[in-house]
Amino acid sequence: MKTIFVMVKCDLGKAYTVADEAVLNVQQVSEVYSTSGQFDLLMKCYLPEAADIGRFVTERLQTLPGVKDTFTIIAFKAFSEDAAI
């Protein structure tokens, strides 16, 4: 499984609508956080190893109504207290 984080800039007043739409209708979206700063939302997504990240972002996330811009971060390794045991 690949983990990516996608920062999303939304049209004014649309952040909650975009968040709801992503969580309800995009299976790969695990969590969505509202954020302060340059971007409105942070989406955590899990993709199969063979998935094309660019295609997923451009076809599934950037096409959500109210999305203005995205910035994608690819995660390599997760660190947690549970994993260290």
Contacts in CASP RR format, 6 or more apart in sequence:
PFRMAT RR
TARGET T0000
AUTHOR 0000-0000-0000
METHOD contacts of the structure
MODEL  1
MKTIFVMVKCDLGKAYTVADEAVLNVQQVSEVYSTSGQFDLLMKCYLPEA
ADIGRFVTERLQTLPGVKDTFTIIAFKAFSEDAAI
1 46 0 8 1.000
1 47 0 8 1.000
1 48 0 8 1.000
1 49 0 8 1.000
2 46 0 8 1.000
2 47 0 8 1.000
2 48 0 8 1.000
2 49 0 8 1.000
2 51 0 8 1.000
2 53 0 8 1.000
2 74 0 8 1.000
2 75 0 8 1.000
3 44 0 8 1.000
3 45 0 8 1.000
3 46 0 8 1.000
3 47 0 8 1.000
3 74 0 8 1.000
3 75 0 8 1.000
3 78 0 8 1.000
4 44 0 8 1.000
4 45 0 8 1.000
4 47 0 8 1.000
4 53 0 8 1.000
4 57 0 8 1.000
4 72 0 8 1.000
4 73 0 8 1.000
4 74 0 8 1.000
4 75 0 8 1.000
5 42 0 8 1.000
5 43 0 8 1.000
5 44 0 8 1.000
5 45 0 8 1.000
5 72 0 8 1.000
5 73 0 8 1.000
5 75 0 8 1.000
6 42 0 8 1.000
6 43 0 8 1.000
6 45 0 8 1.000
6 57 0 8 1.000
6 61 0 8 1.000
6 70 0 8 1.000
6 71 0 8 1.000
6 72 0 8 1.000
6 73 0 8 1.000
7 35 0 8 1.000
7 38 0 8 1.000
7 39 0 8 1.000
7 41 0 8 1.000
7 42 0 8 1.000
7 43 0 8 1.000
7 70 0 8 1.000
7 71 0 8 1.000
7 72 0 8 1.000
7 73 0 8 1.000
8 18 0 8 1.000
8 39 0 8 1.000
8 40 0 8 1.000
8 41 0 8 1.000
8 42 0 8 1.000
8 43 0 8 1.000
8 61 0 8 1.000
8 67 0 8 1.000
8 69 0 8 1.000
8 70 0 8 1.000
9 38 0 8 1.000
9 39 0 8 1.000
9 40 0 8 1.000
9 67 0 8 1.000
9 68 0 8 1.000
9 69 0 8 1.000
9 70 0 8 1.000
10 18 0 8 1.000
10 40 0 8 1.000
10 41 0 8 1.000
10 66 0 8 1.000
10 67 0 8 1.000
10 68 0 8 1.000
11 66 0 8 1.000
11 67 0 8 1.000
11 68 0 8 1.000
14 65 0 8 1.000
14 66 0 8 1.000
15 34 0 8 1.000
15 40 0 8 1.000
15 41 0 8 1.000
16 34 0 8 1.000
17 65 0 8 1.000
17 66 0 8 1.000
18 40 0 8 1.000
18 41 0 8 1.000
18 64 0 8 1.000
18 65 0 8 1.000
18 66 0 8 1.000
18 67 0 8 1.000
19 32 0 8 1.000
19 34 0 8 1.000
19 41 0 8 1.000
21 64 0 8 1.000
21 65 0 8 1.000
22 29 0 8 1.000
22 32 0 8 1.000
22 41 0 8 1.000
22 43 0 8 1.000
22 61 0 8 1.000
22 64 0 8 1.000
23 29 0 8 1.000
23 31 0 8 1.000
23 32 0 8 1.000
26 45 0 8 1.000
26 60 0 8 1.000
26 61 0 8 1.000
26 64 0 8 1.000
28 45 0 8 1.000
28 46 0 8 1.000
28 47 0 8 1.000
28 56 0 8 1.000
28 60 0 8 1.000
29 43 0 8 1.000
29 44 0 8 1.000
29 45 0 8 1.000
30 44 0 8 1.000
30 45 0 8 1.000
30 46 0 8 1.000
31 43 0 8 1.000
31 44 0 8 1.000
32 41 0 8 1.000
32 42 0 8 1.000
32 43 0 8 1.000
32 44 0 8 1.000
33 41 0 8 1.000
33 42 0 8 1.000
33 43 0 8 1.000
33 44 0 8 1.000
34 40 0 8 1.000
34 41 0 8 1.000
35 41 0 8 1.000
35 42 0 8 1.000
39 69 0 8 1.000
39 71 0 8 1.000
43 61 0 8 1.000
45 56 0 8 1.000
45 61 0 8 1.000
47 53 0 8 1.000
47 56 0 8 1.000
53 72 0 8 1.000
53 74 0 8 1.000
54 72 0 8 1.000
57 70 0 8 1.000
57 72 0 8 1.000
61 67 0 8 1.000
61 70 0 8 1.000
62 70 0 8 1.000
END
